[in-house]
Amino acid sequence: MRFLLLLLGIIVGAAWIGTSAQAQNYPWCAVLSMGDVAYNCGFDTEAQCQASVNGIGGFCQRNTQYVPPAPAPVSLPRAQSPSPH
């Protein structure tokens, strides 16, 4: 019985922790051929990607799944109405 409660606690904890994780989203991918093709889409710039593949082979390409973050909302100052005299 204790084992089942422990197991249930672990499952609930893992589900709670797992729901807040999100994948990183970057615009550049390194494509490496090391027997199998491996993708590392963790680069902000093409230069970062090129530095990563330099000397080990591979190439860089734009991440076709990249979605840029939404721009921050801009708050405009509100116009003040003239005060009556």
Helices and strands as residue ranges (DSSP letters): H 2-18, E 28-33, E 37-43, H 46-53, E 59-62
